[in-house]
């Protein structure tokens, strides 16, 4: 029997970050009639923002692997291509998944968690691991890394 899919990360937070990124790019393109030093500075800051938000993802997982989106394209990664799942219970960073392949700067995926307020308070206060995080860690440990 196939296990049902588990949602990983908040689609709303992911979509908001991507719309914010697109809005800044659109504003920059519309407002610039000629290139000057200030426009160049804004462009550099926008590229830095793109680099910082590149690891933000949203998706779901099942017994075959992880399905996620960074931007618009959907990606699939089997469990064997995931090296570790990181979650720190006393922070609100969410869950981080580290891939074994691909460019080094794109191996880390960050999924912003969006739990209910009571669940979040319990996790921060007592360090409880949510069921989804424990399941992800079990899936990754069960397959082992694809590359030594």
SULRAKA-V533165 format. One record per residue. N is the residue number from 0. RES is the residue in one small letter. SS is DSSP state (H for helix, E for strand, L for the rest). PSI is psi in whole degrees, 0 to 359 (none if undefined). Layout:
n: {N;N}
res: {RES;RES}
ss: {SS;SS}
psi: {PSI;PSI}
This chain:
n: {0;1;2;3;4;5;6;7;8;9;10;11;12;13;14;15;16;17;18;19;20;21;22;23;24;25;26;27;28;29;30;31;32;33;34;35;36;37;38;39;40;41;42;43;44;45;46;47;48;49;50;51;52;53;54;55;56;57;58;59;60;61;62;63;64;65;66;67;68;69;70;71;72;73;74;75;76;77;78;79;80;81;82;83;84;85;86;87;88;89;90;91;92;93;94;95;96;97;98;99;100;101;102;103;104;105;106;107;108;109;110;111;112;113;114;115;116;117;118;119;120;121;122;123;124;125;126;127;128;129;130;131;132;133;134;135;136;137;138;139;140;141;142;143;144;145;146;147}
res: {x;x;x;x;x;x;x;x;x;x;x;x;x;x;x;x;x;x;x;x;x;x;x;x;x;x;x;x;x;x;x;x;x;x;x;x;x;x;x;x;x;x;x;x;x;x;x;x;x;x;x;x;x;x;x;x;x;x;x;x;x;x;x;x;x;x;x;x;x;x;x;x;x;x;x;x;x;x;x;x;x;x;x;x;x;x;x;x;x;x;x;x;x;x;x;x;x;x;x;x;x;x;x;x;x;x;x;x;x;x;x;x;x;x;x;x;x;x;x;x;x;x;x;x;x;x;x;x;x;x;x;x;x;x;x;x;x;x;x;x;x;x;x;x;x;x;x;x}
ss: {L;L;L;L;L;E;E;E;L;L;H;H;H;H;H;H;H;H;H;H;H;H;H;H;H;H;H;H;H;H;H;L;L;L;L;L;H;H;H;H;H;H;H;H;H;H;H;H;H;H;H;H;H;L;L;E;E;E;E;E;E;L;L;L;E;E;E;E;E;L;L;L;L;E;E;E;E;E;H;H;H;E;E;E;E;E;E;L;L;L;L;L;L;L;E;E;E;E;E;L;L;L;L;H;H;H;L;E;E;E;E;L;L;L;L;L;H;H;H;H;H;H;H;H;H;H;L;L;L;L;H;H;H;H;H;H;H;H;H;H;H;H;H;L;L;L;L;L}
psi: {131;135;143;160;152;128;133;118;162;120;323;314;318;312;320;317;320;322;321;316;316;323;318;317;316;317;318;315;317;323;346;119;332;158;122;183;321;318;322;319;316;319;319;317;323;318;323;320;318;319;317;326;358;328;348;129;166;144;202;165;151;193;347;327;202;129;128;164;133;310;252;326;136;136;153;134;122;159;328;341;9;125;324;160;123;134;126;115;335;18;165;26;337;200;139;133;130;125;158;336;175;176;142;321;352;12;336;127;134;123;115;122;148;63;170;156;318;318;319;316;319;320;318;322;314;354;26;142;124;154;319;319;316;320;317;314;321;319;317;319;329;333;328;160;149;329;134;none}
